[in-house]
Amino acid sequence: MPHNLDLILTLTGGLTAALALGFITQKLKLSPIVGYLLAGILVGPFTPGFVADNDIATQFAELGVILLMFGVGLHFHLKDLLAVRKVAIPGAVAQIAAATVLGAIVTHFFGWSIEAGIVFGMAISVASTVVLTRVLSDNRALHTPSGHIAIGWLIVEDLFTILVLVLLPAIFGNPADAHGAGHVAEGGNVWVTMGVAMFKLGLLCVFTLVAGQKIIPWFLGYVAKTGARDLFTLTVLVLALGIAVGSAKFFGASMALGAFLAGMVVGQSEFSGRAASEALPMRDAFAVLFFVSVGMLFDPGALKTGWPLMLATLGIVIIGKPLAALAVVLFFKKPLSSALSIAVALAQIGEFSFILAALGTSMKILPPEATNALVLTSVISITLNPLMYKGIAPLMKWLERRGWARPARPADMQNVLELDDTVHRVVVVGYGPVGRTLSRILEDNGFRPVIVEMNIETVRKLLADGKPAVYGDAAQREILHHAGIEKAEGLIIAASGVPAKEIVEAARDLNPKIRILSRTSYLNQAEALRQCGANAVFTSEGEIALAMTDYLLEEMGATDEMIDRERDRVREELFTAPAPKTAAS
């Protein structure tokens, strides 16, 4: 029977091109996002060869936006913003205003309307969450004062974008309405429309944050008790997609906002870590397709006539925006090194810029050439951003040698978001008999164990007792991050039946200096764990062999000296010679 393979071909072709070019750009020490955008150009209608279905790719991209916004909501914490609000809020507002004004001025010379210029300026004012966090992490600056300010700054930009996504349809008309698209409401109708939109938005927020605060965590807990991993994954996906679609159908808001609010609710529960790590397996794939779909819109032929606009847009992003950020941070008397770090980290555009531009284009506010300018600017700015950030340290040394900048003081390097690190932290995976015993010993000796456990009831009991605990799979980097692995002095894998090798590799990558003690079942797994970073490995087979050796020798009347000698011999046999393969192993 005949089949329509457009969906499969689009999915396969888009992901294959993204994988190939993403891998190449990663090897070139560039952001994979650059590769994804180039993949979109490769499979787009403006280049020869395979052409993906644009309508299907756009729908995939919409899914990517929903899941991406859900992920942003998961990680959004109001306290993080409040901690750096004195710099982040006015800084973000000033930078958005500067980029918007510059965008409106520049596009005016290309014959655009003032409305188009403002929307375009707002689109280029927002930095990429993915790129910023990646650059900060790669340079170990995510948990520094500069990193926290940059993240808080980004949160303000994200909230601003969400507000614009809600208000644009209210001001310019519903993009689905052919009669209203591209026309500004007149007279008092603007305020009435905005008032109705804000009222609906308020109802959505109240419904999601108040009613959802009770219902969603209860429902997730009910599903988690079943122990079925696929059901938990399915539940979170249904919540993200369901609330996103419901917010658009019943409240007239954007699906992105609904997904963001749903993520906020889940993020404030004990399920946030697990939802972020294992319940969104399709998020990254669809986020990749979002960038691919954007790349498909770029017409390389437009470079011939559109290069002046593209060059001007790039200038605003990598020169205008950073200068505005630099001025604001220095105004608040922050060190020059921090000001440069924040300014450079924000000198790029990404997913939110495309989301806003896509809405503006669908509403006939932005002309087609806006997308070409944004795509090219995104590719270049994302490519240059890591290189620019790595140049900050040499630049500071050059300025210090000439007396134009002072060296950073120790106080400048302190963490502004302290996590109560009054005692040494050790992450313990598993709270069974072994985990409980080791945690008690750690506490008795002045260490603070942070438990990572897959049993939700155990986690709830620990949290009720005032003990730090994280619910989720320790093999997921996100879970280890939630447990504070970057600041931990040690990691103990006390649970059996867990992917110890994956946990060790993730922990060693996140914290190269951490000391790792691991438990494993079989002797032939011990060496692999040591090679991937475990400092000490304890095997069930080995410890049972030693315990049974002691008992057997005691039963046969051996002396303590004979027992010690035989124990040394057994240790040498077990832990230095290669373990024979058995059916069990």
Residue pairs with C-beta under 8 A, 6 or more apart in sequence:
6 53
6 56
7 53
7 56
9 50
9 52
9 53
10 52
10 53
10 56
10 57
10 60
11 56
11 60
11 289
13 43
13 50
13 52
14 39
14 40
14 43
14 52
14 57
14 60
14 288
14 289
14 292
14 293
15 285
15 288
15 289
15 292
17 39
17 40
17 42
17 43
17 292
18 35
18 36
18 39
18 288
18 289
18 291
18 292
20 35
20 39
21 35
21 36
21 38
21 39
21 42
22 32
22 35
22 36
22 39
22 288
23 32
23 35
24 35
25 31
25 32
25 34
25 35
25 38
26 32
26 35
29 386
30 382
30 383
30 386
31 130
31 131
31 134
31 382
31 383
31 385
31 386
33 128
33 130
33 131
33 291
33 350
33 378
33 382
34 379
34 382
34 383
36 288
36 291
36 292
36 295
37 291
37 292
37 294
37 295
37 298
37 375
37 378
37 379
37 382
38 295
38 379
39 291
39 292
39 295
40 291
40 292
40 293
40 294
40 295
40 296
40 297
40 298
41 47
41 295
41 296
41 298
41 300
41 375
42 49
42 295
43 49
43 50
43 51
43 52
43 292
43 296
44 51
44 52
44 54
44 295
44 296
44 297
44 298
45 51
45 54
45 296
46 298
46 299
46 300
46 301
47 300
52 292
52 296
54 293
54 296
57 289
57 292
57 293
57 296
58 293
60 286
60 289
60 290
60 293
61 286
61 289
61 290
61 292
61 293
61 294
62 255
63 241
63 282
63 286
63 289
64 283
64 286
64 287
64 288
64 289
64 290
65 255
65 256
65 259
65 290
65 351
65 355
66 240
66 241
66 244
66 255
66 256
66 259
67 240
67 259
67 280
67 282
67 283
67 286
67 287
68 283
68 286
68 287
68 290
68 351
69 244
69 256
69 257
69 259
69 260
69 263
70 240
70 244
70 259
70 260
70 262
70 263
70 266
70 280
70 283
71 263
71 276
71 280
71 283
72 129
72 158
72 260
72 263
73 259
73 260
73 261
73 262
73 263
73 264
73 265
73 266
73 267
74 263
74 264
74 266
74 267
74 272
74 275
74 276
75 263
75 267
75 276
76 155
76 158
76 260
76 263
76 264
76 267
77 267
80 148
80 151
80 152
80 155
80 417
81 88
81 89
81 152
81 155
81 156
83 148
83 152
83 416
83 417
84 148
84 149
84 151
84 152
84 153
84 416
84 417
85 152
86 332
87 149
87 152
87 153
87 328
87 329
87 332
87 334
88 149
88 152
88 153
88 155
88 156
89 152
89 156
90 328
91 149
91 153
91 156
91 325
91 328
91 329
91 332
91 342
92 153
92 154
92 156
92 157
92 160
93 156
94 324
94 325
94 327
94 328
95 125
95 153
95 157
95 321
95 324
95 325
95 328
95 346
96 122
96 125
96 126
96 157
96 160
98 125
98 320
98 321
98 324
99 121
99 122
99 124
99 125
99 316
99 317
99 320
99 321
99 324
100 118
100 121
100 122
100 125
101 121
102 121
102 316
102 320
103 117
103 118
103 120
103 121
103 122
103 123
103 124
103 125
103 313
103 316
104 114
104 117
104 118
104 120
104 121
105 117
106 117
106 309
106 312
106 313
106 316
107 116
107 117
107 120
107 121
107 309
108 114
108 117
110 308
110 309
112 120
112 367
115 172
115 184
115 365
116 360
116 365
116 366
116 367
116 370
119 168
119 356
119 357
119 360
119 365
119 366
120 357
120 360
120 366
120 370
121 316
122 160
122 161
122 164
122 356
123 349
123 353
123 354
123 356
123 357
123 360
123 370
123 374
124 313
124 316
124 317
124 321
124 349
124 353
124 374
124 377
125 157
125 321
126 157
126 158
126 160
126 161
126 349
126 350
126 352
126 353
126 356
127 154
127 157
127 345
127 346
127 347
127 348
127 349
127 350
127 352
128 348
128 349
128 350
128 351
128 352
128 353
128 378
128 382
129 154
129 158
129 350
129 351
129 352
130 287
130 350
130 351
131 348
131 350
131 382
131 385
132 150
132 151
132 154
132 345
132 346
132 348
133 142
133 151
135 345
135 385
135 386
135 389
136 142
136 147
136 150
136 151
136 345
138 386
139 389
139 390
141 147
141 341
142 151
143 415
143 417
143 486
143 487
144 341
144 413
144 415
145 338
145 412
145 413
145 414
145 415
145 416
146 337
146 338
146 341
146 342
146 345
147 341
148 415
148 416
148 417
149 329
149 334
149 338
149 342
149 416
150 341
150 342
150 345
150 346
153 325
153 342
153 346
154 346
157 352
158 352
161 352
161 355
161 356
162 254
162 256
162 257
162 260
164 356
165 254
165 256
165 257
165 355
165 356
165 359
166 197
166 201
166 253
166 254
166 257
167 194
167 197
168 359
168 360
168 363
168 365
169 175
169 197
169 252
169 254
169 359
169 363
170 193
170 194
170 196
170 197
170 198
171 184
171 185
171 190
171 193
171 194
172 180
172 181
172 182
172 183
172 184
172 185
172 363
172 365
173 179
173 180
173 181
173 182
173 183
173 184
173 185
173 363
174 180
174 181
175 181
175 359
175 362
175 363
181 362
181 363
181 364
182 363
182 364
182 365
184 190
185 193
196 252
197 252
197 253
200 251
200 252
200 253
201 251
201 253
201 257
203 251
204 247
204 251
204 253
204 257
204 258
204 261
205 261
208 243
208 247
208 258
208 261
208 262
208 264
208 265
209 261
209 264
209 265
212 243
212 261
212 262
212 265
213 265
213 268
216 239
216 262
216 265
216 266
216 269
217 265
217 266
217 269
217 270
217 271
219 235
220 232
220 235
220 236
220 266
220 269
220 271
220 275
221 271
221 456
223 231
223 232
223 235
224 232
224 271
224 274
224 456
225 456
225 457
229 278
232 274
232 278
232 279
233 278
233 279
233 281
235 279
236 266
236 271
236 275
236 279
236 280
237 279
237 280
237 282
239 262
239 266
240 259
240 262
240 263
240 280
241 259
243 258
243 259
243 261
243 262
244 255
244 256
244 258
244 259
244 262
245 255
245 258
246 258
247 253
247 254
247 255
247 257
247 258
247 261
248 254
248 255
248 258
251 258
254 359
256 355
266 272
266 275
267 275
267 276
270 456
270 459
270 460
270 463
270 471
271 456
271 471
272 482
273 470
273 471
273 472
273 476
273 478
273 479
273 482
274 471
274 472
274 473
274 479
276 478
276 482
277 472
277 473
277 476
277 477
277 478
277 479
278 472
278 473
278 476
287 351
290 351
290 354
291 351
291 354
294 354
294 371
294 374
294 375
294 378
295 375
297 371
297 372
297 375
298 371
298 372
298 375
298 376
299 372
302 369
302 372
303 310
303 376
306 369
306 372
306 373
309 369
309 373
310 372
310 373
310 376
310 377
313 373
313 374
313 376
313 377
314 376
314 377
314 380
314 381
317 347
317 348
317 349
317 377
317 381
318 347
318 348
318 380
318 381
318 384
318 388
321 343
321 346
321 347
322 343
322 344
322 346
322 347
323 343
325 339
325 342
325 343
325 346
326 339
326 340
326 342
326 343
329 338
329 339
329 342
329 343
330 336
330 339
335 406
335 408
335 409
335 412
336 396
336 399
336 405
336 406
337 392
337 396
337 405
337 408
337 412
338 412
340 392
340 395
340 396
341 389
341 392
344 385
344 388
344 389
344 392
345 385
345 389
347 381
347 384
347 385
347 388
348 378
348 381
348 382
348 384
348 385
349 374
349 377
349 378
349 381
350 378
350 382
353 374
353 378
354 374
354 378
357 366
357 370
357 371
357 374
358 371
360 366
360 370
361 368
361 370
361 371
396 405
396 408
399 405
400 406
400 407
419 484
419 487
421 487
423 446
423 447
423 448
424 446
424 447
424 448
424 489
425 447
425 448
425 449
425 450
425 484
425 487
425 488
425 489
426 442
426 447
426 448
426 449
426 450
426 488
426 489
426 490
426 491
426 492
427 449
427 450
427 452
427 474
427 480
427 483
427 484
427 485
427 488
427 490
427 491
427 492
427 507
428 435
428 438
428 439
428 442
428 449
428 450
428 451
428 452
428 491
428 492
428 494
429 435
429 452
429 453
429 474
429 491
429 492
429 493
429 494
429 495
429 498
429 503
430 452
430 453
430 493
430 494
430 495
430 496
430 498
431 439
431 451
431 453
431 455
431 458
431 462
431 469
431 494
432 494
432 495
432 496
434 494
434 495
434 519
435 451
435 453
435 492
435 494
435 495
438 449
438 492
438 494
439 449
439 451
442 448
442 449
443 449
447 489
447 490
448 468
449 467
449 468
450 468
450 469
450 470
450 483
450 484
450 488
451 458
451 459
451 462
451 467
451 468
451 469
451 470
452 469
452 470
452 472
452 474
452 479
452 480
452 483
453 459
453 462
453 469
453 470
453 471
454 471
454 472
454 473
456 471
458 469
459 469
459 470
459 471
462 468
462 469
463 469
468 483
470 479
470 482
470 483
472 478
472 479
472 482
473 479
474 480
474 483
474 493
474 498
474 503
475 498
475 499
475 502
475 503
475 506
476 506
477 506
477 509
477 510
480 503
480 506
480 507
480 510
481 510
485 491
485 507
485 510
485 511
485 514
486 510
486 511
487 511
488 511
488 514
489 514
489 515
490 514
490 515
490 516
490 517
491 503
491 504
491 507
491 514
491 515
491 516
491 517
492 516
492 517
492 518
493 500
493 503
493 504
493 516
493 517
493 518
493 519
494 519
495 519
496 519
496 521
496 540
497 521
500 518
500 519
500 520
500 525
500 529
500 534
501 525
501 528
501 529
501 532
503 518
504 516
504 518
504 529
504 532
504 533
504 534
505 532
505 533
507 514
507 516
507 533
508 514
508 516
508 532
508 533
515 535
516 533
516 534
516 535
516 536
517 534
517 535
517 536
517 537
517 538
518 529
518 534
518 536
518 537
518 538
519 537
519 538
519 539
519 540
520 526
520 529
520 537
520 538
520 539
520 540
521 539
521 540
521 541
522 539
522 540
522 541
522 579
522 584
522 585
523 539
523 541
523 542
523 574
523 575
523 579
523 585
524 578
524 579
524 581
524 585
525 539
525 585
526 537
526 539
526 542
526 575
526 579
529 537
530 537
541 574
541 579
542 574
542 575
545 570
545 574
546 567
546 570
546 571
546 574
549 563
549 566
549 567
549 570
550 563
550 567
553 562
553 563
553 566
554 563
558 566
579 585
